[in-house]
Amino acid sequence: MADQFVTRAALALASCALATFTTGAYAQSSVTLYGTVDAGLVYSTNQQTTHADGHTDGHSNWQLGGGNLVPSRWGLTGSEDIGGGTTVNFTLENSILTQNGSLLQSGTLFNRDAWVGLSNGTYGALTLGRQYDPFSDYMGAYASSNNWATLYGSHFGDVDNLNEAFNFNNSIKYISPSFGGLTVGGLFSLGGVAGNFSQNRGWSLAANYANGPIALSAGYLQLHNPLQAALGGESGYIGDLSCANADASYCELQNAQKVDIWGAGGSYAFDKITVALSYTHTRFSQSQYFASTAQPQGANIAFDIAELNTTWQFSPALQFGFAYIFNDAHPSDGSSTRIHQINLGTVYSLSKRTALYAVAIGQKSSGAGLGIDASGGTRNLAQIPNVVNSDTDKQLTIIAGIRHNF
């Protein structure tokens, strides 16, 4: 009897200990459902229309746009403290089109993020899955399109990925702890193609320094076959450049053997005014946009893009912004196309979660032009990101809407 009593007591104590441990583990875990719903009216001038006889002209257009100030999205994020200063973290996040409720990328449930990893204050964070690279994360902080100018205010076609038109599949990402304000991050994306290690492969390396009013960043990104590896391919293209018009299917610019991007930027906060500068150099190798019978492999094209982004926090609820973007596009034939863009806007916060916004964007293209006409020549056709390209060298877009976070 005594032995049975001891056994039962031991089992009871073990059960209590297990219950305590389980309760403690759950108490240190959390899962959060979050998201953003954003919608607004979009007016654009000179959107190009191609007629049955082949001629083109431009017409203004009113549209309902979604994910303007920030992408409309929903996601799940969670963490568990496993002791020793280490947590397990995960994020699953997907973009949606507010105007019709469909997925941004057909056939992909979590097209923005799908990763899990470990984080430690001493050793840094290691994550695996589909995720954004540190170069785009750090450098994107200086772009007006990621702060107040909406996605329509991004750089031409988001060719430098500062607006994160694409992220990386099959990737391993590491972010170091902060060393006096300095962090370093790296990402490597496995191509996943047997017998061809370089196909669809990508990597990124970047550094960021933040201390008080000053922030500085620099880095590099490379991705093989960007259209197939990250932009959804010909049938599911999710980038900023329009594929709608036969005369200016700019999306083929990103149908390249590889893309290389490097850049540097910084910002400084003067009380209520913050000034940010950024510069990027993007090179597409063997872009199919320039492919022909005589040159089936395509040709190279490079973009040098600089942006001045200024914000004025007039009051805790009201912000004004101004940005100037200069883009010099130069294909391997030696020609040059210069694209000037001005973003002007305001954001008014109704609450911590809800804001109203209004933004005007103007673009002027000059030089040789990148639009290819029916005769094979080039035309200067402006294109504000995410709208159909203009039929002239000028275009204006005005956006007004509402954003709500939950």
C-alpha positions in Angstrom: 0.0 0.0 0.0 2.8 2.4 0.9 4.5 1.7 -2.5 1.2 2.4 -4.3 0.8 5.7 -2.3 4.3 6.8 -3.2 3.8 5.9 -6.8 0.5 7.8 -7.0 2.0 10.8 -5.2 4.9 10.8 -7.7 2.5 10.7 -10.6 0.5 13.5 -9.1 3.6 15.7 -8.7 4.7 14.9 -12.3 1.3 15.8 -13.6 1.3 19.1 -11.7 4.8 19.9 -13.0 3.8 19.1 -16.5 0.7 21.3 -16.2 2.7 24.1 -14.8 5.3 23.8 -17.6 2.6 23.7 -20.3 0.7 26.6 -18.9 4.0 28.6 -18.7 4.8 27.8 -22.3 1.5 28.9 -23.5 1.7 32.0 -21.4 4.9 33.0 -23.2 3.4 32.4 -26.7 1.3 34.8 -28.8 -0.3 34.8 -32.2 -1.7 38.0 -33.7 -4.1 38.5 -36.6 -3.4 41.9 -38.3 -3.8 43.7 -41.6 -4.6 46.8 -43.6 -7.5 47.8 -45.8 -6.8 50.7 -48.1 -8.9 52.0 -51.0 -9.2 55.2 -53.0 -10.0 57.0 -56.2 -7.3 57.2 -58.9 -7.4 59.7 -61.8 -4.8 59.5 -64.6 -4.3 61.4 -67.8 -3.2 60.2 -71.2 -3.6 56.4 -70.6 -2.7 54.8 -74.0 -5.3 53.0 -76.0 -4.5 50.9 -79.0 -7.2 50.7 -81.7 -8.0 48.0 -84.3 -6.1 49.8 -87.1 -3.0 50.0 -84.9 -3.0 53.7 -84.1 -2.8 54.8 -80.5 -4.1 57.8 -78.5 -4.5 58.8 -74.9 -7.5 59.2 -72.7 -8.0 60.1 -69.0 -9.3 57.4 -66.7 -11.0 57.2 -63.3 -10.4 54.0 -61.3 -10.9 52.6 -57.9 -7.5 51.5 -56.6 -6.6 49.5 -53.5 -3.4 49.2 -51.4 -2.4 52.7 -52.3 -0.8 54.3 -49.3 0.2 50.8 -48.0 -0.6 47.4 -49.5 -4.0 46.0 -48.5 -3.2 42.8 -46.6 -3.9 40.4 -43.8 -1.6 38.2 -41.9 -0.7 36.1 -38.9 2.4 36.6 -36.8 3.5 34.9 -33.6 6.3 34.2 -31.2 7.2 31.8 -28.5 9.8 32.4 -25.8 11.8 29.2 -25.5 14.2 30.5 -22.9 17.8 31.8 -22.9 16.8 35.0 -24.5 15.6 33.1 -27.7 12.2 33.3 -29.3 10.7 31.4 -32.2 8.9 33.7 -34.6 6.8 33.3 -37.7 4.8 35.5 -40.2 2.2 34.5 -42.8 1.0 37.5 -44.9 -0.9 38.0 -48.1 -1.8 41.0 -50.3 -5.4 41.4 -51.5 -6.9 43.7 -54.1 -9.4 45.9 -52.3 -11.3 46.8 -55.4 -12.5 43.2 -56.0 -11.2 41.1 -53.1 -9.0 38.8 -55.2 -5.5 37.7 -54.4 -2.7 39.9 -55.7 -0.9 36.8 -57.1 -3.2 34.0 -58.2 -2.5 30.6 -56.7 -0.4 32.0 -53.8 -2.1 32.2 -50.4 0.8 34.1 -48.6 2.5 36.0 -51.4 4.2 38.6 -49.1 5.6 36.5 -46.2 5.7 32.9 -45.3 8.7 32.3 -42.9 9.7 30.9 -39.6 12.9 31.4 -37.6 14.8 32.1 -34.4 15.6 35.4 -32.8 18.1 36.2 -30.0 19.2 39.6 -28.7 22.8 38.5 -28.6 23.2 36.5 -31.8 20.6 38.1 -34.1 17.7 36.6 -36.1 17.7 33.7 -38.6 14.6 33.1 -40.7 13.7 30.7 -43.5 10.9 30.8 -46.2 9.5 33.5 -48.5 10.6 36.9 -47.4 11.9 40.3 -48.3 15.6 41.0 -48.5 17.6 43.4 -46.2 18.7 45.7 -49.1 15.1 46.5 -50.0 14.0 46.7 -46.3 16.8 49.2 -45.4 16.8 51.3 -48.6 13.0 51.4 -48.9 12.8 53.5 -45.7 14.1 56.5 -47.7 11.6 56.3 -50.6 8.5 58.5 -50.5 6.3 55.7 -51.9 6.8 53.7 -48.7 5.9 56.6 -46.4 3.3 58.9 -47.9 3.4 59.1 -51.8 1.5 55.8 -52.3 2.7 52.9 -54.6 2.0 55.2 -57.6 4.9 57.4 -56.4 7.5 54.7 -56.6 10.5 54.7 -59.0 9.9 53.8 -62.6 8.6 50.2 -62.6 10.1 49.8 -59.2 13.1 48.4 -61.1 15.3 48.9 -58.0 12.8 47.1 -55.7 12.7 49.8 -53.1 9.0 49.4 -53.1 9.5 45.7 -52.8 7.8 44.6 -56.0 9.3 41.2 -55.4 10.5 39.0 -52.5 12.5 35.9 -52.4 11.4 32.3 -52.4 13.4 29.4 -50.8 15.4 32.0 -48.8 17.6 32.0 -45.7 17.9 35.4 -44.0 20.1 36.7 -41.2 19.9 40.0 -39.4 22.6 40.8 -36.9 22.0 42.4 -33.5 22.6 46.1 -33.2 26.2 47.2 -32.5 25.8 50.8 -31.4 23.1 51.4 -34.0 24.7 49.4 -36.8 23.0 46.2 -38.1 24.0 44.0 -41.0 21.8 41.7 -42.9 22.1 39.0 -45.6 19.9 36.7 -47.6 20.5 33.8 -49.9 17.7 32.3 -52.1 18.1 28.8 -53.4 17.1 28.4 -57.0 15.7 24.9 -56.4 16.4 23.7 -60.0 18.3 20.4 -60.2 21.4 20.5 -62.3 21.3 24.4 -62.6 22.3 25.9 -59.3 22.3 29.5 -60.6 18.8 29.4 -62.1 16.4 31.5 -60.0 19.1 32.0 -57.4 19.4 35.3 -55.5 21.2 37.0 -52.7 21.4 40.3 -50.9 23.7 42.0 -48.4 23.1 45.3 -46.7 24.0 47.4 -43.6 22.0 50.0 -41.7 23.0 52.6 -39.1 20.5 54.4 -37.0 21.4 56.7 -34.2 19.1 59.6 -33.0 18.1 61.8 -36.0 20.4 60.2 -38.5 20.0 57.0 -40.5 22.3 55.6 -43.2 22.0 52.4 -45.4 23.9 50.7 -48.2 23.7 47.3 -49.9 23.5 45.1 -52.9 20.9 42.6 -54.4 21.2 40.1 -57.2 18.5 37.8 -58.6 18.6 35.4 -61.6 15.6 35.3 -63.9 13.6 37.9 -61.9 10.4 37.5 -64.0 10.1 33.8 -63.3 11.8 33.7 -59.9 9.9 36.5 -58.2 7.4 38.3 -60.5 5.0 35.6 -61.3 6.1 34.8 -64.9 4.5 36.0 -68.1 1.0 34.9 -67.1 1.0 36.0 -63.5 3.1 39.2 -63.6 2.7 41.2 -60.3 5.2 44.0 -61.0 4.6 47.7 -61.5 5.1 47.9 -65.2 2.1 47.5 -67.4 1.8 44.6 -69.9 -1.5 45.8 -71.3 -0.4 47.7 -74.5 1.3 46.2 -77.5 3.3 49.4 -78.2 4.9 49.7 -74.7 5.0 46.3 -72.9 7.5 47.7 -70.4 7.2 44.5 -68.3 9.6 42.7 -70.7 12.3 44.9 -69.3 12.3 42.7 -66.2 12.3 39.5 -68.3 16.1 39.3 -68.0 18.8 36.8 -67.4 19.5 38.5 -64.1 19.2 41.8 -62.2 21.9 43.5 -60.1 21.0 46.4 -57.8 23.2 48.4 -55.5 22.5 51.6 -53.7 23.0 53.9 -50.7 20.8 56.3 -48.8 20.3 58.3 -45.6 18.0 60.6 -43.8 18.2 63.3 -41.1 15.4 64.6 -38.9 15.3 68.3 -38.2 12.7 68.5 -35.5 9.4 68.3 -37.6 11.1 68.1 -41.0 12.9 65.0 -42.2 15.0 64.9 -45.4 16.0 61.7 -47.1 18.3 61.0 -50.1 18.7 57.7 -51.9 20.6 56.5 -55.0 20.4 53.2 -56.7 22.0 51.6 -59.8 20.0 48.8 -61.4 21.3 46.6 -64.3 19.2 44.0 -66.2 21.3 41.6 -68.2 19.9 40.3 -71.5 16.5 41.9 -71.2 14.0 40.4 -73.6 12.4 43.8 -74.1 15.2 44.4 -76.7 15.1 40.9 -78.2 14.9 40.6 -82.0 15.7 38.0 -84.8 19.2 39.4 -85.1 19.6 39.6 -81.3 17.5 36.9 -79.7 19.3 37.1 -76.4 18.1 40.6 -75.8 20.3 43.5 -74.5 21.4 45.0 -71.3 19.9 48.1 -69.7 20.8 50.1 -66.6 18.9 52.6 -64.5 20.5 55.3 -62.3 17.8 56.6 -59.9 18.1 59.4 -57.3 15.4 60.6 -55.0 15.0 63.6 -52.6 12.2 63.0 -50.2 11.1 65.6 -47.7 8.3 65.3 -45.1 6.9 68.0 -42.7 5.1 66.8 -39.6 2.9 69.9 -39.4 1.0 68.5 -36.4 0.7 65.1 -34.7 -2.1 64.3 -37.1 -1.1 66.1 -40.3 1.9 65.4 -42.5 2.9 67.0 -45.8 5.4 65.5 -48.3 7.4 66.5 -51.4 9.7 64.3 -53.4 11.7 64.6 -56.7 12.9 61.5 -58.5 15.4 61.5 -61.3 15.8 58.4 -63.4 18.5 58.0 -66.2 17.8 54.8 -68.2 20.6 53.8 -70.6 20.4 50.6 -72.8 23.6 49.1 -74.2 23.1 50.9 -77.5 24.3 54.1 -75.9 21.0 56.0 -75.9 19.6 57.6 -72.8 16.1 58.3 -71.5 15.7 60.7 -68.5 12.5 60.4 -66.5 11.6 63.2 -64.1 8.9 62.7 -61.4 7.4 64.9 -58.7 5.4 63.5 -55.8 3.3 65.9 -53.7 0.9 64.7 -50.9 -0.6 64.9 -47.5 -1.7 62.4 -44.9 -4.2 63.2 -42.1 -4.6 60.7 -39.3 -8.2 60.4 -38.0 -7.0 58.0 -35.3 -4.0 55.7 -34.5 -5.5 53.2 -37.0 -7.2 55.3 -39.7 -5.8 57.9 -42.1 -7.0 59.9 -45.1 -4.5 60.8 -47.9 -4.3 62.8 -51.1 -1.3 62.6 -53.5 -0.5 64.1 -56.9 2.2 62.6 -59.1 3.6 64.1 -62.3 6.1 62.5 -64.7 8.0 63.8 -67.7 10.1 61.6 -70.0 12.8 63.0 -72.3 15.7 61.7 -74.5 15.6 58.7 -76.8 12.6 57.1 -75.1 12.0 53.5 -74.1 8.5 52.9 -75.7 8.7 50.8 -78.9 6.3 51.8 -81.7 5.0 49.7 -84.5 7.8 50.6 -86.8 10.4 49.4 -84.4 11.5 52.9 -83.4 11.4 54.3 -79.9 9.0 56.8 -78.3 9.0 58.8 -75.1 6.1 57.4 -73.3 5.7 58.4 -69.6 4.4 55.8 -67.2 3.6 56.5 -63.6 4.0 53.2 -61.7 0.9 50.9 -61.6 -1.1 52.8 -64.2 -1.2 52.2 -68.0 1.5 54.1 -69.7 0.9 57.5 -71.3 0.5 58.0 -75.1 2.8 61.1 -74.7 5.9 62.0 -72.7 3.8 63.4 -69.9 1.4 61.9 -67.3 -0.4 63.1 -64.2 -2.1 60.9 -61.5 -4.1 62.1 -58.5 -5.0 59.7 -55.7 -7.3 60.2 -52.7 -8.3 57.5 -50.3 -8.6 56.0 -46.8 -6.4 53.5 -45.0 -7.4 51.5 -41.9 -5.1 49.2 -39.9 -6.4 46.4 -37.7 
